[in-house]
Amino acid sequence: MKIAVLLFLSLGVLLAKPYNSNVLIQRGIDPQILNLTVSSTRQNVAYKMAIEHSRTMDAKASSLQYFLIFDPFASYGVDMRIQIPKEEMESVNAGDIKERLDKIMAVQLHMQHGDLFDPNSLAIQEEKDGTTIITFGYNVETLPREMKYFANLKGYVHIVNGVMEKIIVKNIQRFEMNGKEVDSLEKVYYFTNLPFNGGYLLKNETVEIRGTYDGQPYREDLSGEIVDYWNDTKQLISFESGARKRLVSEDDAKYETIFVELDRTFPLLGKAALKAGYDLPQVFGVSMITMLQETTLHMTSFSVDGQDLPPWVVGGADPTYTSRAMAGLVRADMWLLPFLNVGVILGGVSSETTVKGLELVGQPLDLPLIETSSVLYGLGTTLAGGIGNFFATVDMQYITAYTEAADVELSMMIATPLVGYTFENQGVRLMLGGQYQDMKEELTATVDGKKIVVGLVSEKWAGLIGVEKGFSRHWNGSIMYSQGDDRKSFNMMIGYRF
């Protein structure tokens, strides 16, 4: 049976330094150590942890021993790797582990700032015989949606004779986590007081989970022990004497190292953005887009071989061309910079055009429905940025539609400025804005060797509302609706990033 290695976001390390005032600070303990029960990226120290991991699901038991390596000093920011004995590689799914690592590192980057615990929740539960127990809860507002289940957990700091010994985290009610119904969860973090600076280092931790999965009993146990700490100069940090040179172990050759390649060329400046704590999307993307649009064009002129015909010859009070189009498009794109996306567009469009109000020498012309099929191609670019949950984007595209049957080419520039808000709990982004379509203001065709040019105009702006849903790190979809004086449209998109 393939063993899916489940990685825990809580593996962490801290060199605590006391400051200011609350029940922990009064006892010489930096409250920031509580963040380590959620995220391992909050302290600038690297580590290697030996893990024993077992799981029972659907009456099938699996177990594995491996190393987790966390390094915040990589050129691109946070790095996490898994080392698995080479003889065990046949029993694991390396692709699944890579995908989990990618997701975990993205979540960790999200949690590098702000208190993950609730400072106002700190309280002394018990103080007796030299032992003090301090309880705390979590600041759910600062946690990404993948970690919102921490609202169901409560922490207990155990201080014995003035020294922090351990932190226990338990659930206070039944809850759902990653598709499992959890009856009980207990994490225990054991610490060592450092004699050379008075801070703390995590020694080891244990995790026990009991519950159900797909209606079947589920059990999971994890035990992790720190075997190495090192700083940004690759010096080992020991429990007794501080920093010393880190040596490469001969045992490293016995393990297969699984990691996600983040040291990429693109996006340019991406390394700096990652180190600053920004979560960047996957570099490349492919999107499938379906668009329905109705556009009304008002005729302004009519010429044959360069000779303009007056409205009393060809025209009328307000002749209009109403086009109803359905397009199927593919967009391939990449992030050139953390804030700049570029892409190409290719697809096809089928349209029906109704001509109304057109007169020839004062007599109404009853033209049949015009049906056409065109090839559509173009280039696009997107500028994006945001603060907190608020974001703004400007998407610009230059698109050409070519109809071979009529030898007609119609080009347009489309600009879509949007502002929006991300609802993290639901993984949903709501967008409001407008869309500008600057169509080429003439329609050119060749009939019986004569060049016919029809002047056209329409209202360029339309309001737009949309919603986007992120299903995973790779898949997302969106729905948008736009309406203006001369145009309304509806489009759907499903995209995959890699």
Secondary structure as UniProt FT lines:
FT   TURN            9..10
FT   TURN            23..24
FT   HELIX           25..27
FT   HELIX           31..37
FT   STRAND          46..57
FT   TURN            58..59
FT   STRAND          60..74
FT   TURN            75..76
FT   STRAND          77..85
FT   HELIX           86..91
FT   HELIX           94..110
FT   HELIX           119..121
FT   STRAND          123..128
FT   TURN            129..130
FT   STRAND          131..136
FT   HELIX           140..142
FT   HELIX           145..152
FT   STRAND          153..160
FT   TURN            161..162
FT   STRAND          163..171
FT   STRAND          175..177
FT   TURN            178..179
FT   STRAND          180..193
FT   TURN            195..197
FT   STRAND          200..213
FT   TURN            214..215
FT   STRAND          216..230
FT   TURN            232..233
FT   STRAND          235..238
FT   TURN            239..241
FT   STRAND          242..245
FT   HELIX           250..254
FT   STRAND          255..259
FT   TURN            268..269
FT   HELIX           270..275
FT   TURN            276..277
FT   STRAND          284..304
FT   TURN            305..306
FT   STRAND          307..308
FT   TURN            311..313
FT   STRAND          314..315
FT   STRAND          320..337
FT   TURN            338..339
FT   STRAND          340..356
FT   STRAND          359..360
FT   TURN            361..362
FT   STRAND          363..364
FT   STRAND          370..387
FT   TURN            388..389
FT   STRAND          390..403
FT   TURN            404..407
FT   STRAND          408..423
FT   TURN            424..427
FT   STRAND          428..439
FT   STRAND          442..447
FT   TURN            448..449
FT   STRAND          450..457
FT   STRAND          461..470
FT   STRAND          475..483
FT   STRAND          487..497
//
